[in-house]
Amino acid sequence: MGYELINANSFNELESWPETTDPDANWDNGGGVHAIVTDPPYGVIEFMEENVEKMREGSGGVWRIPPELDGNKRNPLPRFTVLTDEDKEMLKEFFRKFGELANKVLRPGGHIFIASTQLLMHLVSEGFDEAGLERRDVLVRETKTLRGGDRPKGAHDHPEYSMVSSMPRVYWEPWLLYRKPFDNKLKENLSEWQTGGLRRESEDRPFTDLLEDGKTGKREREITAAANPEGDDSHPNVKPQSLMRELCHAALPLKEGVILDPFMGSGATVAAADAIGYDAVGIELDESYYQMAEEAIPKFTEISTPIEQRDDIRKTKAAQESTSLTDFN
Ligand SMILES: C[S@@+](CC[C@H](N)C(=O)[O-])C[C@H]1O[C@@H](n2cnc3c(N)ncnc32)[C@H](O)[C@@H]1O
């Protein structure tokens, strides 16, 4: 299958998909998807139309436009501290509803890897818990950002506060790991639905919850900037291929199945799945980001990372190449 991209609101789109009931059916015909790997709008409001317009105009709203550093343009950052109690209620409801839809379209035992932020992940968790999903872990993506760690606002030069920061500097990003519950033993679920476990890095090393060196590279940003139909800004949240390939690899325990990203952005998850030989479906609401993804995905796929050099992935690719040669003959 490769990959399929859909320009839609994922809530409406997933609502229209059939309930997952049949392990032998296709993903779009009742077979469901095997995993969801996604980086959603963390605070929900930052990707609402009005805030996206403000970000594109460079004039704030929920987005802070950081000053250039050493002549390098930096990405806008959403300010989650401005969320009101009402926004937070809406956010919890957004993730509860999304959790219910995930429960519907996933196979039993299918995992959800979902990016979040320290300030709001408890609300995502509350929504997912209420939707009946099973919490499994919080993955730590090492990012070393320049966010946080500032001296008290309005008193930067105050000698008494020179040793004070209002918040820690942010060096990691949380990724919540949830799973759709299943009734059987894991080995039975693996056999029936091909889901429930995580793929190991190798026979000797399991997938671990510490994702080191997770910073987004310059290459990924350049690709999205070049694919932007609205100008030359990169996608504000583009994720690195090495991280996304690591997660996609872990998401399919038997290397079989379809990975869904319902908040696709520039298409980093879809490209990562494709690069390691997996099928994927991406959904994006914003027309410009959808067009960006169409163009960026084949370029992301060409990026080389240490992940696809692993034996396990090399074997998948070799098997696929020999099948396609047989097809050709
Ligand atoms: C954090 S970004 C994802 C970035 C992506 N990981 C990448 O590497 O480019 C979230 C994306 O979700 C999209 N989005 C927000 N609400 C949506 C919805 N209801 N349905 C589909 N996409 C949505 C936004 O337009 C945005 O591009």
The ligand as a Gaussian input file, in Angstrom:
#p B3LYP/6-31G(d) Opt

LIG

0 1
 C        2.118000      19.591000      16.143000
 S        1.656000      19.617000      14.483000
 C        2.325000      18.138000      13.787000
 C        3.700000      18.334000      13.216000
 C        4.316000      17.065000      12.629000
 N        4.726000      16.158000      13.660000
 C        5.508000      17.373000      11.741000
 O        6.595000      16.808000      11.967000
 O        5.366000      18.203000      10.840000
 C       -0.044000      19.297000      14.566000
 C       -0.778000      19.370000      13.235000
 O       -2.126000      18.967000      13.450000
 C       -2.963000      19.710000      12.574000
 N       -4.325000      19.644000      13.140000
 C       -4.852000      20.347000      14.169000
 N       -6.123000      19.968000      14.412000
 C       -6.413000      18.983000      13.509000
 C       -7.562000      18.180000      13.245000
 N       -8.678000      18.303000      13.976000
 N       -7.499000      17.263000      12.244000
 C       -6.367000      17.106000      11.509000
 N       -5.243000      17.851000      11.699000
 C       -5.264000      18.772000      12.691000
 C       -2.334000      21.101000      12.567000
 O       -2.702000      21.825000      11.407000
 C       -0.838000      20.766000      12.620000
 O       -0.253000      20.746000      11.333000

